Amino acid sequence: MKKFIRLCIVLATAFILFPSCAKKQENVVIEFWTHEDANRQKLEDRYISEFTAAHPNITVNVTRQSSSKLIELLQTAFAAGKGPTMFNTIINEEYPYIAAGRVAPVNYKAAGYKNAEAVVAAYADNMLDPVTVNGQVYGLPLELTNWCVYLNKKIFREAGFDPEKDAPKTWEDVMSISQKLALRDGDILKRRGFDFRYGYYLETLVPLAEQLGGQLISDDGKEAIVGKDAWIAVLSYLRQWGPKGLNLGSPTYKNAHSLFNADNNDVTMCLSGLYQEARIRNQNPNFYDSGDWMIIPYPKFQNAVKDVAACYYGHYYMVNADATKAEQEASWQLISYMLSHGEEYLSEVNIVQPTLALLNSKTFKDMPYSEVFANDLNRAHIVYYGAASASIQSALKTALQNVMLGDASPEAVYEQLKKTVQDLIDEQK
């Protein structure tokens, strides 16, 4: 009888001190949506496998789509109240979810931090500003990206240029050099000297206007598309660039950065991030090892009044506010585990998680041309983000297509763009 009483006391004590021993852990399923990157996928599949092995009650289902397709799927899913448990995409597409209360703040304990201040202190200045609202942090960055210009030195030399001396510094240089580099079959471009990163207009079109004194939104937030002369000058440049002008490039062609790695004499220069290095190394190691490529800073106009590089942006991990507490906690634990491998992400995939530890590491400083990206980052600012940022991106896309592919004048396109974006920001007041 005494033995039975002692056993009951032991079991009761274990139940009080270690409730998890008395209750089976809840099974949790995480639906994780992310953008495609074959190199990153190899790492993340391993991290997820390691994480679920240590947490057998957690199942992780991964859905990968192209960046543009993922944006569409997220919009559709959240509109239907069926968003994924956790996801990442570019901040100007994500911020509206914060503004609408669709994502949960970081579970600091599950993510390995004491509080919001501890999270912010771990990152470089301003890196968490886009996901911090009223002192709460709503996302952690998978990567911070800014774009510089990749240049094929071999094509440059064959066209009679010295890549070290003749690499373009201004947009006027880019246009004049591209005219000499272009190869055509009738009206079809067989080789482009350079082409823009179509689809990402907040990142690349806005800085062009800023270089000439324009703004997307005024400092007081009341006026859209500020600086008529600046915007018309940019739209005129793009019209001259496209098939209605010198026929140097177009949004109808395959993205230049997706062709650059093959070294097939079809693209000489393109815009991309540090991650492109890893893609060259994995897709075309002979080209990577040849030294026939280099990276140069983001150009500016000859008469620029402001030195502005391409806007930088982040892909931030976020968690669905409609997920259960257990799902949210498990998601932040998984996110924390994956982000604890920052140097491996950098060395294997060349993506930068903007922690102070990584940016000050030898791994980052030894990366080819990392100094070019770091210097351009100092010339840049975060991409515009707000409740209407996705709609503004769409308005910029329409403007560019109208001026490059349609018959509308730069002046008419400017007026329509200004009205559209003005209406969008007025709706937020």
C-alpha positions in Angstrom: 0.0 0.0 0.0 2.9 2.4 0.9 4.6 1.7 -2.4 1.3 2.5 -4.2 1.0 5.8 -2.4 4.6 6.7 -3.2 4.0 5.9 -6.9 1.0 8.2 -6.9 3.0 11.0 -5.3 5.8 10.6 -7.9 3.3 10.6 -10.8 1.5 13.7 -9.4 4.7 15.5 -9.0 5.8 14.7 -12.6 2.4 16.0 -13.8 2.9 19.3 -12.0 6.6 19.9 -12.8 6.5 18.4 -16.3 3.0 18.7 -17.8 4.3 17.8 -21.3 5.2 14.4 -19.9 1.6 13.9 -18.9 0.0 15.3 -22.1 0.9 14.3 -25.6 2.2 17.2 -27.7 -0.4 18.6 -30.1 0.2 17.7 -33.7 0.8 20.8 -35.8 0.8 21.2 -39.6 2.6 24.2 -41.1 1.7 25.3 -44.7 4.8 27.2 -45.8 4.7 29.2 -49.1 7.9 30.6 -50.5 9.4 31.7 -53.9 11.5 29.4 -56.0 15.2 29.2 -55.7 16.8 25.8 -56.5 19.9 26.6 -54.5 18.1 27.8 -51.5 15.7 24.9 -51.7 18.5 22.4 -51.1 19.3 24.1 -47.8 15.8 24.7 -46.7 14.7 21.1 -47.4 17.6 20.0 -45.1 16.7 22.5 -42.4 13.1 21.5 -42.4 14.0 17.8 -42.3 16.3 18.5 -39.3 13.6 20.6 -37.6 10.8 18.1 -38.0 13.1 15.3 -36.8 13.6 17.2 -33.6 9.9 18.1 -33.4 8.1 14.9 -34.5 4.7 16.5 -33.8 5.2 19.1 -36.5 4.6 18.5 -40.2 5.8 21.1 -42.7 4.2 21.2 -46.2 6.2 23.5 -48.6 4.7 25.2 -51.7 7.1 26.9 -54.0 6.2 29.2 -56.9 7.8 31.9 -59.0 8.0 35.2 -57.3 5.3 36.8 -59.4 3.0 33.7 -59.2 3.5 33.6 -55.4 2.3 37.2 -55.0 -0.9 36.4 -57.0 -1.6 33.2 -55.0 -1.1 35.0 -51.6 -3.5 37.7 -52.6 -6.1 35.2 -53.7 -5.7 32.9 -50.7 -5.8 35.7 -48.1 -8.9 37.2 -49.8 -10.6 33.9 -49.4 -9.4 33.6 -45.7 -7.2 30.6 -46.6 -3.7 32.0 -46.4 -0.7 29.8 -45.6 0.5 29.4 -42.0 3.8 31.1 -42.9 5.2 32.7 -46.0 7.6 35.2 -47.5 7.6 37.6 -50.4 8.9 41.1 -51.1 8.0 43.7 -48.4 6.0 46.1 -50.7 3.7 43.1 -51.4 3.7 42.0 -47.7 3.2 45.3 -45.9 -0.5 45.5 -46.9 -1.0 42.2 -44.9 0.4 43.9 -41.8 -1.8 47.0 -42.4 -4.8 44.8 -42.7 -4.1 42.8 -39.6 -3.6 39.6 -41.5 -0.3 38.6 -40.0 0.8 38.0 -36.4 3.6 39.7 -34.5 6.7 37.7 -33.9 6.5 35.3 -31.0 9.8 36.5 -29.5 10.3 33.6 -27.2 9.7 31.0 -29.9 12.0 32.9 -32.2 14.8 32.9 -29.6 14.6 36.6 -28.4 13.7 38.3 -25.2 11.6 41.0 -26.7 11.2 43.3 -29.7 14.2 45.4 -28.7 16.4 42.4 -28.7 15.3 41.5 -32.3 15.9 45.0 -33.6 19.4 45.1 -31.9 20.5 42.0 -33.8 20.0 43.6 -37.2 21.6 46.5 -39.1 20.0 49.9 -38.8 16.6 50.3 -40.3 16.4 46.7 -41.5 13.3 45.9 -39.5 11.6 49.3 -39.9 9.2 48.0 -42.7 7.9 45.3 -40.4 7.7 47.2 -37.1 4.4 48.8 -36.1 3.7 50.4 -32.7 6.8 48.7 -31.2 5.8 45.2 -32.5 7.9 43.3 -35.0 5.8 41.4 -37.6 8.5 39.7 -39.7 12.1 38.5 -39.9 14.1 38.8 -43.1 15.1 35.8 -45.1 17.1 38.1 -47.3 17.9 41.7 -48.0 18.4 42.5 -51.7 19.7 45.4 -53.6 20.5 45.3 -57.3 23.7 46.2 -59.2 24.7 45.7 -62.8 26.2 42.3 -63.9 28.4 42.7 -67.0 29.7 40.1 -69.4 33.3 41.2 -70.0 33.9 38.8 -72.9 31.0 40.3 -75.0 32.2 43.8 -74.0 35.7 43.1 -75.3 34.5 41.5 -78.5 32.5 44.6 -79.2 35.6 46.7 -78.8 35.1 48.0 -75.3 37.4 47.8 -72.3 35.2 46.5 -69.4 37.3 48.2 -66.8 37.4 51.6 -68.5 34.2 51.7 -70.5 31.7 50.1 -68.2 28.7 52.5 -68.0 28.5 55.0 -65.2 25.4 56.9 -66.4 22.1 55.9 -68.0 23.2 57.8 -71.1 26.3 55.5 -71.2 24.0 52.5 -70.9 21.9 53.6 -73.9 24.9 54.5 -76.2 26.8 51.3 -75.3 23.7 49.1 -75.7 23.2 50.5 -79.2 26.6 49.2 -80.2 26.1 45.9 -78.4 22.6 45.1 -79.8 22.3 42.4 -82.4 19.0 42.1 -84.3 17.2 39.8 -86.8 14.8 42.4 -88.3 13.0 43.9 -85.3 13.8 41.0 -83.1 16.7 41.5 -80.6 19.0 38.6 -80.6 21.4 40.2 -78.2 20.6 43.0 -75.7 23.3 45.3 -74.4 21.3 45.8 -71.2 17.7 45.5 -70.2 15.7 46.6 -67.2 14.2 44.4 -64.4 10.6 44.6 -65.6 8.0 44.0 -63.0 9.9 45.6 -60.2 9.2 49.2 -60.8 9.2 50.4 -57.2 12.7 49.1 -56.9 14.1 50.4 -60.2 11.8 53.0 -61.8 11.3 55.2 -58.7 15.1 55.7 -58.2 15.4 57.0 -61.8 12.9 59.7 -61.0 14.5 60.4 -57.7 17.9 60.9 -59.4 16.3 63.8 -61.4 14.6 65.3 -58.4 11.3 63.5 -58.5 9.5 61.6 -55.8 6.9 58.8 -55.7 5.2 60.3 -52.7 5.9 63.7 -51.1 7.5 63.9 -47.7 4.3 64.8 -46.1 2.5 61.9 -47.8 -0.1 64.1 -49.5 1.1 64.3 -53.1 1.8 61.4 -55.5 4.3 61.4 -58.5 6.1 64.6 -57.5 8.3 66.4 -60.0 6.6 66.5 -63.4 9.8 67.2 -65.3 11.7 64.4 -63.6 9.0 61.8 -64.3 8.5 62.9 -67.9 12.2 62.7 -68.5 12.3 59.1 -67.1 9.2 58.1 -69.2 10.8 59.6 -72.3 14.0 57.7 -71.7 12.0 54.4 -71.4 10.1 55.2 -74.6 13.3 55.8 -76.4 14.7 52.6 -75.0 11.8 50.4 -76.1 10.5 49.1 -79.5 8.9 52.5 -80.2 12.3 54.1 -80.0 15.8 52.6 -80.4 14.5 49.1 -79.8 17.1 48.2 -77.1 14.8 46.1 -74.8 11.2 45.5 -73.8 9.1 43.9 -71.1 8.0 41.4 -73.8 11.4 39.7 -73.8 12.6 37.1 -71.3 14.1 38.8 -68.2 17.7 39.6 -68.9 19.0 38.3 -65.5 17.5 34.8 -66.2 19.6 34.6 -69.4 22.9 36.1 -68.2 24.3 33.0 -66.5 24.2 30.9 -69.7 26.7 33.2 -71.4 25.0 32.6 -74.7 25.7 36.0 -76.3 22.2 37.1 -75.9 22.5 39.5 -72.9 25.5 41.6 -72.0 24.3 43.5 -68.9 21.5 42.9 -66.4 20.3 44.0 -63.0 20.4 41.5 -60.2 21.4 40.9 -56.6 24.3 39.2 -54.9 22.4 35.9 -55.1 23.0 35.9 -58.8 26.6 34.9 -58.2 25.6 31.6 -56.6 23.3 31.0 -59.6 26.1 31.5 -62.0 28.4 29.2 -60.0 25.8 26.4 -59.9 24.4 26.8 -63.4 27.5 27.6 -65.3 30.7 27.0 -63.3 32.9 27.4 -66.3 31.6 31.0 -66.8 31.9 31.7 -63.1 35.5 30.5 -62.9 36.5 32.3 -66.2 36.5 35.7 -64.6 34.6 37.0 -67.7 31.9 38.7 -65.6 32.0 41.6 -63.2 29.6 43.8 -61.2 29.3 47.5 -61.4 27.3 50.1 -59.5 23.7 51.2 -60.4 24.1 54.0 -63.0 22.7 57.5 -62.6 21.7 60.2 -65.1 24.4 62.7 -66.2 22.3 65.6 -64.8 21.3 63.8 -61.7 20.6 66.1 -58.7 20.6 63.1 -56.3 22.8 60.1 -56.1 20.3 57.2 -55.6 20.9 53.5 -56.3 18.2 50.9 -56.8 15.9 50.6 -53.8 16.7 47.6 -51.6 13.9 45.3 -50.4 13.5 42.4 -48.1 11.7 39.1 -48.2 10.4 38.8 -44.7 9.0 35.6 -43.1 5.5 36.3 -41.7 3.0 34.2 -39.9 -0.8 34.1 -40.5 -2.8 35.8 -37.7 -5.6 33.3 -38.3 -3.3 30.4 -37.5 -3.8 28.7 -34.1 -1.4 29.6 -31.2 0.3 26.3 -31.6 0.8 26.8 -35.4 2.1 30.3 -34.8 4.6 29.2 -32.2 5.8 26.2 -34.3 6.2 28.5 -37.3 8.4 31.0 -35.4 10.5 28.1 -34.1 11.0 26.9 -37.6 11.8 30.4 -38.9 14.3 30.9 -36.1 16.0 27.6 -36.9 16.3 28.3 -40.6 17.6 31.9 -40.0 20.2 30.5 -37.6 22.2 29.4 -40.7 23.0 32.9 -42.1 26.6 32.2 -43.1 25.6 29.0 -44.9 22.8 30.9 -46.8 25.4 33.4 -47.8 28.2 31.1 -48.8 25.9 28.6 -50.7 23.2 30.8 -52.1 24.7 34.3 -51.8 21.6 35.8 -50.1 22.2 38.3 -47.3 20.3 38.2 -44.0 21.0 41.7 -42.7 22.2 40.8 -39.2 25.1 42.7 -37.8 27.0 39.5 -37.2 26.7 38.5 -40.9 27.4 41.9 -42.4 30.6 42.2 -40.3 31.7 38.6 -41.0 34.7 37.5 -43.1 32.3 35.4 -45.2 30.5 38.5 -46.4 33.6 40.6 -46.9 35.3 37.9 -49.0 32.3 37.4 -51.3 33.2 38.6 -54.9 32.0 42.2 -55.5 30.3 42.4 -52.1 31.9 45.8 -51.7 30.0 47.0 -54.8 26.7 45.9 -53.2 27.6 47.3 -49.8 28.5 50.7 -51.4 25.3 50.8 -53.4 23.3 49.9 -50.3 24.6 53.1 -48.7 23.3 55.1 -51.8 19.9 53.5 -51.6 16.8 53.4 -49.4 14.1 50.8 -48.7 11.6 50.3 -51.4 8.3 52.1 -50.9 5.9 50.1 -48.8 2.4 50.9 -47.5 -1.2 49.7 -47.6 -1.4 50.6 -51.3 2.1 49.6 -52.3 1.0 46.5 -54.4 -1.5 48.7 -56.3 1.1 51.4 -56.9 3.4 48.8 -58.3 0.7 47.8 -60.7 0.1 51.5 -61.7 3.8 51.9 -62.5 3.7 48.7 -64.6 0.8 50.1 -66.6 2.6 53.4 -67.1 5.7 51.7 -68.4 3.9 49.4 -70.7 1.8 52.3 -72.1 4.9 54.4 -72.8 7.1 51.6 -74.2 4.6 49.5 -76.0 1.7 51.8 -76.7 1.1 55.1 -78.5 0.6 57.3 -75.5 3.0 60.2 -75.1 5.2 60.4 -71.9 3.2 63.5 -70.9 -0.1 61.7 -71.2 1.3 58.7 -69.3 2.6 61.0 -66.6 -0.8 62.6 -66.1 -2.6 59.3 -65.8 0.0 57.8 -63.5 -0.2 60.8 -61.2 -4.0 60.6 -61.1 -4.0 56.9 -60.4 -1.4 56.9 -57.6 -3.0 60.1 -56.1 -6.3 58.3 -55.9 -4.6 55.3 -54.2 -3.0 57.3 -51.5 -6.1 59.5 -51.0 -8.1 56.3 -50.3 -5.7 55.5 -47.4 -6.4 58.8 -45.6 
